[in-house]
Amino acid sequence: MIELAVFDMAGTTIEEHGAVYEALRHAVESTGVTVDPQDLQTWMGTDKREAIDALVRLGGGTPDAELVERQYGVFRAFLKERYEEVPPQPVAQADKALAELRARGIKVALTTGFSADVALPLLASLGWATGEGGNLDAVVTADEVVRGRPAPYMIHRAMEKTGVVDVRKVLVAGDTAVDLQAGHHAGAGIVVGVLTGQLPRTELELHPHTYVLDSVAEVPGLAEATAAE
C-alpha cells in the first residue's frame, strides 16, 4: 500500500486552462526568439527559470541571469493576468480524491515547477492549504530544491516533510513527461500519468509509468491506494 501520494499542481490537480503554457511561451518569445511547440511541451512541468533559460537558448538566444530573472517577472505578470481573467479551479473531483486518500491515512503532497511566490497564492485562491484544517500534508515548490523536475528532489523533499521513508510506498502523479521522469528517478513505487494536461495518452506512455489514467479522480480506485482501508 502507499503511504504518500505526490501530485503535480497545474494540469494535474488544478485546471488552469493552459495559462502556464501561454505564459511561458510569452515570456520566452518576448525576448525576440521563436519557441518550437515541442520544445515548449518538453519543458512544461520544470522549474520556470530553468525553462526560460533553456527555451531562449533553443530559440537561438543567449540568456544570462539578468535576462532569465526579467523574463520570469514577465511570466509571473502574464500568468497573474490570465488567472484573473479565467480563475483556476480544481480538476473535476480532485478535491474528493485528495480527501479520500487522506481519510485512508495516505498523506498528500503537491509539487510544482512554480516558485513559492506563484504557487502559494494559487493554492490560497482555491482554499487549499497545509496545517490544521487544511486539505494537504505538504507543498513543495521549485525554489526549495537545488534542481526541479526531472530531478527527484521535490519528491524526496515531500517525503521529508511528511515523514515517509520508503520511496516504494510513494505514488507520484502528473500530466507531463518530466513528472513521470521525476517519479522514476525518485524510485517511486507507483508512477501515474494523467490526461488532464496537454499530452495525449500515446505520448505519456512513452515515459516510465505504472498507470496512465484519465485524471487524479481515479487514483483512489487503484489497488495500491485502497489497501490502507
Salt bridges, closest charged atoms under 4 A:
GLU3 OE2 - LYS169 NZ 3.57
ASP8 OD1 - ARG149 NH2 3.06
GLU15 OE2 - HIS17 ND1 3.63
GLU22 OE1 - ARG82 NH1 2.28
ASP53 OD1 - ARG57 NE 2.77
GLU69 OE2 - ARG49 NH2 2.97
GLU84 OE2 - LYS80 NZ 2.62
GLU85 OE1 - ARG82 NE 3.88
GLU100 OE1 - ARG104 NH2 3.76
ASP117 OD2 - ARG76 NH1 3.12
ASP137 OD1 - ARG102 NH2 3.02
GLU144 OE1 - ARG157 NE 3.54
GLU144 OE1 - LYS161 NZ 2.98
GLU160 OE1 - ARG157 NH1 3.72
ASP166 OD1 - ARG168 NE 2.97
ASP179 OD1 - ARG149 NE 2.96
GLU205 OE2 - ARG201 NH1 3.59
ASP214 OD1 - ARG201 NH2 3.85
GLU229 OE2 - ARG104 NE 3.25
